[in-house]
Amino acid sequence: MQNRRQFLGAIGLPSVAVSTALRSGPCELGEIVHAIAATTATTEQLVADEDFWLQVGQAFAVDRSLVNLNNGGVSPTTTFAMAAHKRHLDFSNEAPGYTMWRVLEPQKEAVRARLARQFGCDAEELAITRNASEGLQICQLGFDLARGDQVLCTNQDYPRMINTWKQRAAREGIELVTFSIPTPCDDPARIVELYRQHITEKTRVILVCHVINLTGQIMPVREVVALGRERGIPVIVDGAHAFANVDASLSDLDCDYYATSLHKWLFAPIGTGFLFVRRSKIRSLWPLMAGLPEQVEDIRKFEQFGTHPVGPFLAIAEALTFHEAIGSARKFARLVHLRDLWARRLLATGRIRLHTSLSPGAACGIATVEVDGFDSLELSAKLVSEHRILTTPIVHEDFHGIRVSPSVYTTTGELDRFCRAIESL
Ligand SMILES: Cc1ncc(COP(=O)(O)O)c(C=O)c1O
């Protein structure tokens, strides 16, 4: 690991700042944030500045014998957020009824305010949840629906969310309508048109992914929300893979319901997420677990899931600080740059098929590749067992492949190792 002097030097921190920051010991959050923020390079210059990203990567204590190209499933937490998380857990345990509930729990409000600022909503519209599944299911199960009512989503929505609709279908007799979308897709208008074609008189709720987990495709959320709004149909946005990945905020999406996980692209502790519900919609959405009667218009009614550790939630603050220092635009640009590095190299072999569009803005840094003549489950297993390279096998009714999701700590050397492994096949 580089020492502090090497770290600050590598990112070109001005000499005055360097001298005040020089002390022995491991890098700390304040110093890394200060150093990253001090760089004057533009996004275009930074995107391929390997020294810069090598230093960013030092915020993660990862096993470098393994090339982890499944950061989409769940990400390692930064060492800063892990340290805060552990500190809060230890303190909580001293006298949980006091230290956890009375001292730490109220601090969640500051985290709520910071998350809300990052997403672009009011703090009174954001509930802190344990993951995207929880936030999405609050919405999916929180609308009153009657037998015969239809809910609409694509066949590329997340399986757990599709199964949630299926459970409502089995239990209450609602009808789930799904449709295929072109894959890869460069034409968002085509996707919007497909949603439009599948809306009927009976459609009561629409679910749309912000980013499709199978391919990294970015969906035309704003347009789908508008379609629903024109017809009085609520649109639930699944932002599990998008928040702190795609450089977009609420004003870009204009949605009323949005849920995400924070243990994916914000690099917060595992078991963190949020649910945004527009203020005017809070009253009419039932919580999954009953809130207090006086909470009917309070976003905190969605947080009544009983006793739970508060440490992961408070450590979201450290994750936010790290994310803000890197900056959403830089992070997105770097992840797309890494995707293009490996994907264009493998395309040149003429033996692969990409299920992700490389056109600007069509997808994020996640991409899925099918290798000629290979079963994707077997290929992914082979990459782990023979090369210690972790990918995600994708087997969908419309396509298959291996999903590759590098992170900000992924080096170009690791991508070279992945490409050589595929080329050797
Ligand atoms: C599109 C999508 N929605 C929802 C989820 C659920 O996320 P979590 O398991 O963090 O709740 C995932 C997880 O990968 C996902 O990819």
The ligand as a MOL file (V3000), in Angstrom:
LIG
                    3D

  0  0  0     0  0            999 V3000
M  V30 BEGIN CTAB
M  V30 COUNTS 16 16 0 0 0
M  V30 BEGIN ATOM
M  V30 1 C -32.6080 -4.2040 -10.6170 0
M  V30 2 C -32.5320 -4.6680 -9.1880 0
M  V30 3 N -33.5530 -4.4280 -8.3700 0
M  V30 4 C -33.5240 -4.8110 -7.0850 0
M  V30 5 C -32.4560 -5.4780 -6.5710 0
M  V30 6 C -32.4800 -5.9030 -5.1350 0
M  V30 7 O -31.4210 -5.3180 -4.4450 0
M  V30 8 P -31.1410 -5.7770 -2.9530 0
M  V30 9 O -30.8740 -7.2370 -2.9890 0
M  V30 10 O -29.9540 -4.9650 -2.5460 0
M  V30 11 O -32.3500 -5.4630 -2.1910 0
M  V30 12 C -31.3690 -5.7800 -7.3810 0
M  V30 13 C -30.2220 -6.5170 -6.8680 0
M  V30 14 O -29.2730 -6.8260 -7.5330 0
M  V30 15 C -31.4120 -5.3470 -8.7310 0
M  V30 16 O -30.3970 -5.6060 -9.5580 0
M  V30 END ATOM
M  V30 BEGIN BOND
M  V30 1 1 1 2
M  V30 2 1 2 3
M  V30 3 2 2 15
M  V30 4 2 3 4
M  V30 5 1 4 5
M  V30 6 1 5 6
M  V30 7 2 5 12
M  V30 8 1 6 7
M  V30 9 1 7 8
M  V30 10 2 8 9
M  V30 11 1 8 10
M  V30 12 1 8 11
M  V30 13 1 12 13
M  V30 14 1 12 15
M  V30 15 2 13 14
M  V30 16 1 15 16
M  V30 END BOND
M  V30 END CTAB
M  END
